Amino acid sequence: MSEDHKLNPGDHYGSPAEVLADGTLSQDGKIEVLTNWANDIRLLQVAEEENMPGAAGDLAARLAEVEQALLSLGHDDTAHDAKA
């Protein structure tokens, strides 16, 4: 997996389920990718709240999917806040 996959998971995976199904990733790798994805979504939410256009789509629903995928791996990322 390339570094770009880790840093920009939304560009390479269509859904968090695809990350979970990626046989090239270890569990720690999946957690890293999903955590980065969650952080990216949170930053987009902050940008949208500040009236800066972000990615189209329902960010809250996607964040919930990513958080659920992390929980399925035994990792609770729901307490982290975006760092602006």
Biopython code that builds the backbone (N, CA, C, O; Angstrom):
import numpy as np
from Bio.PDB.StructureBuilder import StructureBuilder

atoms = [
    (1, "MET", "N", (0.841, -1.167, 0.000)),
    (1, "MET", "CA", (0.000, 0.000, 0.000)),
    (1, "MET", "C", (0.887, 1.231, 0.000)),
    (1, "MET", "O", (1.898, 1.288, 0.700)),
    (2, "SER", "N", (0.496, 2.209, -0.792)),
    (2, "SER", "CA", (1.285, 3.432, -0.884)),
    (2, "SER", "C", (0.986, 4.355, 0.298)),
    (2, "SER", "O", (-0.033, 4.222, 0.975)),
    (3, "GLU", "N", (1.898, 5.283, 0.520)),
    (3, "GLU", "CA", (1.704, 6.278, 1.580)),
    (3, "GLU", "C", (0.460, 7.113, 1.286)),
    (3, "GLU", "O", (-0.230, 7.542, 2.210)),
    (4, "ASP", "N", (0.170, 7.344, 0.009)),
    (4, "ASP", "CA", (-1.002, 8.130, -0.362)),
    (4, "ASP", "C", (-2.290, 7.428, 0.058)),
    (4, "ASP", "O", (-3.262, 8.092, 0.420)),
    (5, "HIS", "N", (-2.312, 6.093, 0.015)),
    (5, "HIS", "CA", (-3.489, 5.353, 0.474)),
    (5, "HIS", "C", (-3.741, 5.627, 1.950)),
    (5, "HIS", "O", (-4.888, 5.751, 2.378)),
    (6, "LYS", "N", (-2.666, 5.720, 2.727)),
    (6, "LYS", "CA", (-2.795, 5.990, 4.159)),
    (6, "LYS", "C", (-3.231, 7.429, 4.415)),
    (6, "LYS", "O", (-4.077, 7.689, 5.270)),
    (7, "LEU", "N", (-2.648, 8.355, 3.668)),
    (7, "LEU", "CA", (-2.902, 9.766, 3.916)),
    (7, "LEU", "C", (-4.191, 10.278, 3.294)),
    (7, "LEU", "O", (-4.778, 11.240, 3.791)),
    (8, "ASN", "N", (-4.637, 9.654, 2.222)),
    (8, "ASN", "CA", (-5.841, 10.085, 1.505)),
    (8, "ASN", "C", (-6.757, 8.905, 1.210)),
    (8, "ASN", "O", (-7.036, 8.612, 0.047)),
    (9, "PRO", "N", (-7.226, 8.228, 2.253)),
    (9, "PRO", "CA", (-8.012, 7.010, 2.022)),
    (9, "PRO", "C", (-9.292, 7.234, 1.229)),
    (9, "PRO", "O", (-9.718, 6.351, 0.485)),
    (10, "GLY", "N", (-9.910, 8.398, 1.377)),
    (10, "GLY", "CA", (-11.131, 8.677, 0.629)),
    (10, "GLY", "C", (-10.928, 8.720, -0.872)),
    (10, "GLY", "O", (-11.879, 8.558, -1.638)),
    (11, "ASP", "N", (-9.683, 8.939, -1.297)),
    (11, "ASP", "CA", (-9.367, 8.952, -2.726)),
    (11, "ASP", "C", (-9.163, 7.548, -3.283)),
    (11, "ASP", "O", (-9.201, 7.351, -4.498)),
    (12, "HIS", "N", (-8.948, 6.570, -2.404)),
    (12, "HIS", "CA", (-8.582, 5.233, -2.856)),
    (12, "HIS", "C", (-9.585, 4.144, -2.482)),
    (12, "HIS", "O", (-9.580, 3.063, -3.072)),
    (13, "TYR", "N", (-10.432, 4.425, -1.519)),
    (13, "TYR", "CA", (-11.425, 3.444, -1.083)),
    (13, "TYR", "C", (-12.812, 4.056, -1.219)),
    (13, "TYR", "O", (-13.027, 5.219, -0.877)),
    (14, "GLY", "N", (-13.745, 3.266, -1.720)),
    (14, "GLY", "CA", (-15.105, 3.743, -1.886)),
    (14, "GLY", "C", (-15.909, 3.742, -0.610)),
    (14, "GLY", "O", (-16.894, 4.469, -0.485)),
    (15, "SER", "N", (-15.491, 2.929, 0.336)),
    (15, "SER", "CA", (-16.209, 2.844, 1.602)),
    (15, "SER", "C", (-15.285, 2.265, 2.664)),
    (15, "SER", "O", (-14.271, 1.647, 2.339)),
    (16, "PRO", "N", (-15.631, 2.463, 3.927)),
    (16, "PRO", "CA", (-14.846, 1.851, 4.990)),
    (16, "PRO", "C", (-14.829, 0.319, 4.898)),
    (16, "PRO", "O", (-13.859, -0.314, 5.313)),
    (17, "ALA", "N", (-15.885, -0.268, 4.363)),
    (17, "ALA", "CA", (-15.927, -1.719, 4.197)),
    (17, "ALA", "C", (-14.812, -2.199, 3.270)),
    (17, "ALA", "O", (-14.281, -3.294, 3.454)),
    (18, "GLU", "N", (-14.458, -1.390, 2.279)),
    (18, "GLU", "CA", (-13.359, -1.757, 1.384)),
    (18, "GLU", "C", (-12.024, -1.789, 2.133)),
    (18, "GLU", "O", (-11.162, -2.617, 1.838)),
    (19, "VAL", "N", (-11.861, -0.894, 3.090)),
    (19, "VAL", "CA", (-10.646, -0.917, 3.908)),
    (19, "VAL", "C", (-10.609, -2.208, 4.711)),
    (19, "VAL", "O", (-9.584, -2.888, 4.760)),
    (20, "LEU", "N", (-11.735, -2.545, 5.345)),
    (20, "LEU", "CA", (-11.798, -3.768, 6.146)),
    (20, "LEU", "C", (-11.517, -5.008, 5.312)),
    (20, "LEU", "O", (-10.938, -5.975, 5.806)),
    (21, "ALA", "N", (-11.925, -4.982, 4.046)),
    (21, "ALA", "CA", (-11.758, -6.145, 3.168)),
    (21, "ALA", "C", (-10.394, -6.189, 2.482)),
    (21, "ALA", "O", (-10.077, -7.176, 1.818)),
    (22, "ASP", "N", (-9.594, -5.156, 2.625)),
    (22, "ASP", "CA", (-8.301, -5.081, 1.949)),
    (22, "ASP", "C", (-7.322, -6.061, 2.598)),
    (22, "ASP", "O", (-6.837, -5.828, 3.705)),
    (23, "GLY", "N", (-7.044, -7.142, 1.906)),
    (23, "GLY", "CA", (-6.162, -8.184, 2.409)),
    (23, "GLY", "C", (-4.693, -7.799, 2.456)),
    (23, "GLY", "O", (-3.879, -8.529, 3.022)),
    (24, "THR", "N", (-4.347, -6.663, 1.869)),
    (24, "THR", "CA", (-2.949, -6.224, 1.909)),
    (24, "THR", "C", (-2.629, -5.442, 3.174)),
    (24, "THR", "O", (-1.466, -5.149, 3.451)),
    (25, "LEU", "N", (-3.658, -5.103, 3.942)),
    (25, "LEU", "CA", (-3.463, -4.316, 5.157)),
    (25, "LEU", "C", (-3.522, -5.194, 6.396)),
    (25, "LEU", "O", (-4.371, -6.079, 6.501)),
    (26, "SER", "N", (-2.621, -4.947, 7.327)),
    (26, "SER", "CA", (-2.707, -5.584, 8.645)),
    (26, "SER", "C", (-3.821, -4.878, 9.424)),
    (26, "SER", "O", (-4.353, -3.864, 8.971)),
    (27, "GLN", "N", (-4.165, -5.410, 10.582)),
    (27, "GLN", "CA", (-5.175, -4.744, 11.403)),
    (27, "GLN", "C", (-4.708, -3.336, 11.776)),
    (27, "GLN", "O", (-5.487, -2.384, 11.723)),
    (28, "ASP", "N", (-3.444, -3.211, 12.152)),
    (28, "ASP", "CA", (-2.911, -1.884, 12.480)),
    (28, "ASP", "C", (-2.959, -0.952, 11.271)),
    (28, "ASP", "O", (-3.238, 0.238, 11.417)),
    (29, "GLY", "N", (-2.694, -1.477, 10.097)),
    (29, "GLY", "CA", (-2.774, -0.682, 8.879)),
    (29, "GLY", "C", (-4.188, -0.212, 8.604)),
    (29, "GLY", "O", (-4.401, 0.934, 8.209)),
    (30, "LYS", "N", (-5.157, -1.095, 8.813)),
    (30, "LYS", "CA", (-6.566, -0.715, 8.633)),
    (30, "LYS", "C", (-6.954, 0.368, 9.619)),
    (30, "LYS", "O", (-7.646, 1.318, 9.254)),
    (31, "ILE", "N", (-6.517, 0.238, 10.860)),
    (31, "ILE", "CA", (-6.817, 1.248, 11.875)),
    (31, "ILE", "C", (-6.200, 2.580, 11.482)),
    (31, "ILE", "O", (-6.837, 3.624, 11.620)),
    (32, "GLU", "N", (-4.968, 2.554, 10.995)),
    (32, "GLU", "CA", (-4.301, 3.792, 10.577)),
    (32, "GLU", "C", (-5.063, 4.467, 9.435)),
    (32, "GLU", "O", (-5.304, 5.674, 9.473)),
    (33, "VAL", "N", (-5.439, 3.689, 8.428)),
    (33, "VAL", "CA", (-6.167, 4.240, 7.283)),
    (33, "VAL", "C", (-7.508, 4.810, 7.732)),
    (33, "VAL", "O", (-7.867, 5.926, 7.354)),
    (34, "LEU", "N", (-8.245, 4.056, 8.532)),
    (34, "LEU", "CA", (-9.567, 4.512, 8.963)),
    (34, "LEU", "C", (-9.471, 5.719, 9.886)),
    (34, "LEU", "O", (-10.311, 6.615, 9.819)),
    (35, "THR", "N", (-8.465, 5.754, 10.742)),
    (35, "THR", "CA", (-8.281, 6.903, 11.623)),
    (35, "THR", "C", (-7.964, 8.154, 10.814)),
    (35, "THR", "O", (-8.496, 9.228, 11.092)),
    (36, "ASN", "N", (-7.107, 8.017, 9.821)),
    (36, "ASN", "CA", (-6.803, 9.152, 8.943)),
    (36, "ASN", "C", (-8.056, 9.620, 8.209)),
    (36, "ASN", "O", (-8.282, 10.819, 8.049)),
    (37, "TRP", "N", (-8.863, 8.665, 7.765)),
    (37, "TRP", "CA", (-10.093, 8.997, 7.050)),
    (37, "TRP", "C", (-11.046, 9.754, 7.973)),
    (37, "TRP", "O", (-11.632, 10.759, 7.569)),
    (38, "ALA", "N", (-11.202, 9.282, 9.200)),
    (38, "ALA", "CA", (-12.073, 9.959, 10.164)),
    (38, "ALA", "C", (-11.582, 11.381, 10.414)),
    (38, "ALA", "O", (-12.380, 12.317, 10.463)),
    (39, "ASN", "N", (-10.286, 11.541, 10.572)),
    (39, "ASN", "CA", (-9.731, 12.872, 10.797)),
    (39, "ASN", "C", (-9.962, 13.791, 9.601)),
    (39, "ASN", "O", (-10.270, 14.970, 9.773)),
    (40, "ASP", "N", (-9.815, 13.259, 8.399)),
    (40, "ASP", "CA", (-10.077, 14.044, 7.190)),
    (40, "ASP", "C", (-11.533, 14.522, 7.167)),
    (40, "ASP", "O", (-11.804, 15.682, 6.854)),
    (41, "ILE", "N", (-12.451, 13.637, 7.495)),
    (41, "ILE", "CA", (-13.869, 13.993, 7.486)),
    (41, "ILE", "C", (-14.151, 15.068, 8.530)),
    (41, "ILE", "O", (-14.882, 16.021, 8.263)),
    (42, "ARG", "N", (-13.576, 14.916, 9.706)),
    (42, "ARG", "CA", (-13.782, 15.917, 10.758)),
    (42, "ARG", "C", (-13.257, 17.284, 10.333)),
    (42, "ARG", "O", (-13.881, 18.306, 10.616)),
    (43, "LEU", "N", (-12.122, 17.304, 9.662)),
    (43, "LEU", "CA", (-11.589, 18.578, 9.172)),
    (43, "LEU", "C", (-12.503, 19.197, 8.118)),
    (43, "LEU", "O", (-12.681, 20.415, 8.093)),
    (44, "LEU", "N", (-13.081, 18.374, 7.251)),
    (44, "LEU", "CA", (-14.038, 18.880, 6.267)),
    (44, "LEU", "C", (-15.280, 19.433, 6.947)),
    (44, "LEU", "O", (-15.831, 20.446, 6.515)),
    (45, "GLN", "N", (-15.721, 18.769, 8.014)),
    (45, "GLN", "CA", (-16.892, 19.265, 8.747)),
    (45, "GLN", "C", (-16.605, 20.638, 9.355)),
    (45, "GLN", "O", (-17.454, 21.528, 9.315)),
    (46, "VAL", "N", (-15.412, 20.806, 9.916)),
    (46, "VAL", "CA", (-15.027, 22.099, 10.484)),
    (46, "VAL", "C", (-15.002, 23.156, 9.386)),
    (46, "VAL", "O", (-15.490, 24.267, 9.587)),
    (47, "ALA", "N", (-14.446, 22.825, 8.246)),
    (47, "ALA", "CA", (-14.380, 23.769, 7.130)),
    (47, "ALA", "C", (-15.779, 24.175, 6.684)),
    (47, "ALA", "O", (-16.031, 25.349, 6.413)),
    (48, "GLU", "N", (-16.687, 23.208, 6.606)),
    (48, "GLU", "CA", (-18.051, 23.526, 6.187)),
    (48, "GLU", "C", (-18.738, 24.405, 7.227)),
    (48, "GLU", "O", (-19.495, 25.309, 6.874)),
    (49, "GLU", "N", (-18.478, 24.143, 8.509)),
    (49, "GLU", "CA", (-19.057, 24.972, 9.558)),
    (49, "GLU", "C", (-18.557, 26.400, 9.470)),
    (49, "GLU", "O", (-19.262, 27.328, 9.866)),
    (50, "GLU", "N", (-17.362, 26.589, 8.962)),
    (50, "GLU", "CA", (-16.779, 27.923, 8.800)),
    (50, "GLU", "C", (-17.088, 28.498, 7.414)),
    (50, "GLU", "O", (-16.422, 29.424, 6.951)),
    (51, "ASN", "N", (-18.108, 27.932, 6.763)),
    (51, "ASN", "CA", (-18.574, 28.392, 5.451)),
    (51, "ASN", "C", (-17.544, 28.255, 4.356)),
    (51, "ASN", "O", (-17.530, 29.037, 3.405)),
    (52, "MET", "N", (-16.678, 27.260, 4.485)),
    (52, "MET", "CA", (-15.742, 26.967, 3.410)),
    (52, "MET", "C", (-16.236, 25.689, 2.739)),
    (52, "MET", "O", (-16.498, 24.697, 3.419)),
    (53, "PRO", "N", (-16.365, 25.701, 1.425)),
    (53, "PRO", "CA", (-16.904, 24.517, 0.761)),
    (53, "PRO", "C", (-16.025, 23.286, 0.978)),
    (53, "PRO", "O", (-14.800, 23.359, 0.880)),
    (54, "GLY", "N", (-16.659, 22.172, 1.270)),
    (54, "GLY", "CA", (-15.958, 20.908, 1.451)),
    (54, "GLY", "C", (-16.438, 19.909, 0.421)),
    (54, "GLY", "O", (-17.055, 20.267, -0.582)),
    (55, "ALA", "N", (-16.145, 18.666, 0.687)),
    (55, "ALA", "CA", (-16.563, 17.606, -0.232)),
    (55, "ALA", "C", (-18.073, 17.463, -0.202)),
    (55, "ALA", "O", (-18.701, 17.668, 0.837)),
    (56, "ALA", "N", (-18.651, 17.116, -1.330)),
    (56, "ALA", "CA", (-20.086, 16.896, -1.404)),
    (56, "ALA", "C", (-20.442, 15.604, -0.682)),
    (56, "ALA", "O", (-19.604, 14.721, -0.499)),
    (57, "GLY", "N", (-21.679, 15.517, -0.286)),
    (57, "GLY", "CA", (-22.140, 14.290, 0.352)),
    (57, "GLY", "C", (-22.380, 14.484, 1.827)),
    (57, "GLY", "O", (-22.132, 15.551, 2.389)),
    (58, "ASP", "N", (-22.858, 13.448, 2.427)),
    (58, "ASP", "CA", (-23.220, 13.501, 3.827)),
    (58, "ASP", "C", (-22.030, 13.097, 4.688)),
    (58, "ASP", "O", (-21.787, 11.912, 4.917)),
    (59, "LEU", "N", (-21.301, 14.088, 5.158)),
    (59, "LEU", "CA", (-20.088, 13.815, 5.934)),
    (59, "LEU", "C", (-20.390, 13.105, 7.242)),
    (59, "LEU", "O", (-19.631, 12.235, 7.668)),
    (60, "ALA", "N", (-21.486, 13.468, 7.877)),
    (60, "ALA", "CA", (-21.825, 12.837, 9.159)),
    (60, "ALA", "C", (-22.086, 11.346, 8.981)),
    (60, "ALA", "O", (-21.674, 10.538, 9.813)),
    (61, "ALA", "N", (-22.764, 10.983, 7.908)),
    (61, "ALA", "CA", (-23.041, 9.566, 7.654)),
    (61, "ALA", "C", (-21.752, 8.807, 7.344)),
    (61, "ALA", "O", (-21.567, 7.683, 7.811)),
    (62, "ARG", "N", (-20.861, 9.416, 6.559)),
    (62, "ARG", "CA", (-19.598, 8.752, 6.224)),
    (62, "ARG", "C", (-18.743, 8.601, 7.479)),
    (62, "ARG", "O", (-18.114, 7.563, 7.684)),
    (63, "LEU", "N", (-18.721, 9.642, 8.323)),
    (63, "LEU", "CA", (-17.953, 9.553, 9.559)),
    (63, "LEU", "C", (-18.486, 8.430, 10.437)),
    (63, "LEU", "O", (-17.703, 7.700, 11.046)),
    (64, "ALA", "N", (-19.793, 8.281, 10.511)),
    (64, "ALA", "CA", (-20.381, 7.194, 11.295)),
    (64, "ALA", "C", (-19.952, 5.833, 10.750)),
    (64, "ALA", "O", (-19.690, 4.911, 11.523)),
    (65, "GLU", "N", (-19.879, 5.701, 9.427)),
    (65, "GLU", "CA", (-19.429, 4.445, 8.812)),
    (65, "GLU", "C", (-17.978, 4.154, 9.176)),
    (65, "GLU", "O", (-17.631, 3.022, 9.515)),
    (66, "VAL", "N", (-17.136, 5.176, 9.105)),
    (66, "VAL", "CA", (-15.726, 4.993, 9.422)),
    (66, "VAL", "C", (-15.556, 4.627, 10.892)),
    (66, "VAL", "O", (-14.787, 3.726, 11.229)),
    (67, "GLU", "N", (-16.275, 5.328, 11.764)),
    (67, "GLU", "CA", (-16.186, 5.024, 13.193)),
    (67, "GLU", "C", (-16.670, 3.615, 13.485)),
    (67, "GLU", "O", (-16.093, 2.931, 14.331)),
    (68, "GLN", "N", (-17.720, 3.165, 12.804)),
    (68, "GLN", "CA", (-18.213, 1.798, 12.999)),
    (68, "GLN", "C", (-17.180, 0.775, 12.544)),
    (68, "GLN", "O", (-16.998, -0.257, 13.190)),
    (69, "ALA", "N", (-16.507, 1.058, 11.440)),
    (69, "ALA", "CA", (-15.456, 0.156, 10.964)),
    (69, "ALA", "C", (-14.320, 0.082, 11.978)),
    (69, "ALA", "O", (-13.780, -0.995, 12.231)),
    (70, "LEU", "N", (-13.956, 1.226, 12.560)),
    (70, "LEU", "CA", (-12.916, 1.228, 13.592)),
    (70, "LEU", "C", (-13.356, 0.420, 14.808)),
    (70, "LEU", "O", (-12.568, -0.339, 15.371)),
    (71, "LEU", "N", (-14.602, 0.582, 15.206)),
    (71, "LEU", "CA", (-15.120, -0.191, 16.343)),
    (71, "LEU", "C", (-15.081, -1.687, 16.056)),
    (71, "LEU", "O", (-14.815, -2.485, 16.954)),
    (72, "SER", "N", (-15.345, -2.070, 14.811)),
    (72, "SER", "CA", (-15.321, -3.492, 14.456)),
    (72, "SER", "C", (-13.916, -4.073, 14.575)),
    (72, "SER", "O", (-13.740, -5.284, 14.715)),
    (73, "LEU", "N", (-12.909, -3.184, 14.517)),
    (73, "LEU", "CA", (-11.512, -3.603, 14.686)),
    (73, "LEU", "C", (-11.061, -3.470, 16.139)),
    (73, "LEU", "O", (-9.894, -3.698, 16.459)),
    (74, "GLY", "N", (-11.995, -3.099, 17.013)),
    (74, "GLY", "CA", (-11.661, -2.956, 18.423)),
    (74, "GLY", "C", (-10.999, -1.635, 18.754)),
    (74, "GLY", "O", (-10.345, -1.515, 19.790)),
    (75, "HIS", "N", (-11.158, -0.637, 17.890)),
    (75, "HIS", "CA", (-10.531, 0.675, 18.098)),
    (75, "HIS", "C", (-11.618, 1.734, 18.173)),
    (75, "HIS", "O", (-12.387, 1.910, 17.228)),
    (76, "ASP", "N", (-11.682, 2.439, 19.295)),
    (76, "ASP", "CA", (-12.676, 3.491, 19.473)),
    (76, "ASP", "C", (-12.042, 4.834, 19.169)),
    (76, "ASP", "O", (-11.224, 5.331, 19.943)),
    (77, "ASP", "N", (-12.417, 5.420, 18.050)),
    (77, "ASP", "CA", (-11.868, 6.700, 17.614)),
    (77, "ASP", "C", (-12.875, 7.825, 17.806)),
    (77, "ASP", "O", (-12.602, 8.960, 17.417)),
    (78, "THR", "N", (-14.031, 7.539, 18.395)),
    (78, "THR", "CA", (-15.105, 8.513, 18.453)),
    (78, "THR", "C", (-14.810, 9.673, 19.388)),
    (78, "THR", "O", (-15.479, 10.702, 19.294)),
    (79, "ALA", "N", (-13.851, 9.557, 20.276)),
    (79, "ALA", "CA", (-13.564, 10.626, 21.232)),
    (79, "ALA", "C", (-12.616, 11.675, 20.679)),
    (79, "ALA", "O", (-12.422, 12.709, 21.318)),
    (80, "HIS", "N", (-12.021, 11.450, 19.521)),
    (80, "HIS", "CA", (-11.059, 12.391, 18.976)),
    (80, "HIS", "C", (-11.760, 13.535, 18.273)),
    (80, "HIS", "O", (-12.785, 13.345, 17.619)),
    (81, "ASP", "N", (-11.205, 14.711, 18.412)),
    (81, "ASP", "CA", (-11.735, 15.898, 17.734)),
    (81, "ASP", "C", (-10.806, 16.273, 16.599)),
    (81, "ASP", "O", (-9.615, 15.963, 16.623)),
    (82, "ALA", "N", (-11.362, 16.939, 15.611)),
    (82, "ALA", "CA", (-10.529, 17.415, 14.496)),
    (82, "ALA", "C", (-9.601, 18.496, 14.999)),
    (82, "ALA", "O", (-9.956, 19.293, 15.868)),
    (83, "LYS", "N", (-8.415, 18.509, 14.444)),
    (83, "LYS", "CA", (-7.443, 19.532, 14.770)),
    (83, "LYS", "C", (-7.379, 20.496, 13.603)),
    (83, "LYS", "O", (-6.930, 20.154, 12.509)),
    (84, "ALA", "N", (-7.832, 21.691, 13.860)),
    (84, "ALA", "CA", (-7.859, 22.690, 12.777)),
    (84, "ALA", "C", (-6.604, 23.531, 12.812)),
    (84, "ALA", "O", (-6.437, 24.426, 11.983)),
]
sb = StructureBuilder()
sb.init_structure("model")
sb.init_model(0)
sb.init_chain("A")
sb.init_seg("    ")
for serial, (resi, resn, name, xyz) in enumerate(atoms, 1):
    if name == "N":
        sb.init_residue(resn, " ", resi, " ")
    sb.init_atom(name, np.array(xyz, "f"), 0.0, 1.0, " ", f" {name:<3s}", serial, name[0])
structure = sb.get_structure()
